[in-house]
């Protein structure tokens, strides 16, 4: 394959910007030179990578499959170059983690801080992406490991359970339900409900759990990310169903969090790894520190610490009065 490093960087930049004009400017190339590099890469691979129109540039199926692999290749190359420059100094390297956004905020900062003190030359790459994309990144070997709430039944994935994260109701402090300690799913049908889209792993988990109880979530507003639902709640546009770890800390001046029952629905967050794969020494050490930081009695957070799970826990648990 006759492809240069700049060809690969050009492909990544076009995919990220969606524009040949912006890519050419970023790489200090003329647009014809950029087009030739993309064309040469496509000819080397024997397949088109981009679909071009007068206004948009989109990835083909081959391009979508190739993009994460090329990113990882570039990352590893740059890490190797840095390692050569650091000969005689402390070892350098890269640890990649794919985590659902709530896990990035809740699980990683303390572990990253400890790891950075011990290994200042090791870079950490965090993919804060959705559950489905994160699981695929782990299964394809694009990251060292992940933090997710799906994958327990995946044949190619090892799932190490950490905590149960129940779904709760979030509403404004002046909402009619704000004074309640708990609310049933059937009671929220008369209110405007804000939820995430059907492509979200959280939405699929809720829909499946409620369907087993003969219930259905009727929504008024649909957003792509959990954080978007909180913005609508603050404006008084409705109530939102979301995992407890995604809600504001206790004492928030505007938003109240209420327990949802009949049934109780929760997701189990855990460490996901590719079955049979061996972690690099740096990734193994980072995972060890992450688990130690999470299980440490001195750990603090704006939320109460969710209950840890054991081998009998399910990836999604439902049932009245907390039964799974």
Beta strands, then each sheet from edge to edge (+ up, - down):
strand 1: 50-52
strand 2: 57-59
strand 3: 93-99
strand 4: 122-128
strand 5: 145-148
strand 6: 157-172
strand 7: 182-184
strand 8: 193-196
strand 9: 221-223
strand 10: 239-243
strand 11: 255-261
strand 12: 264-274
strand 13: 316-319
sheet 1: 1+ 2-
sheet 2: 4+ 3+ 5+ 12- 6+ 10- 8- 9-
sheet 3: 4+ 3+ 5+ 12- 13+
sheet 4: 4+ 3+ 5+ 12- 6+ 11- 7-
end
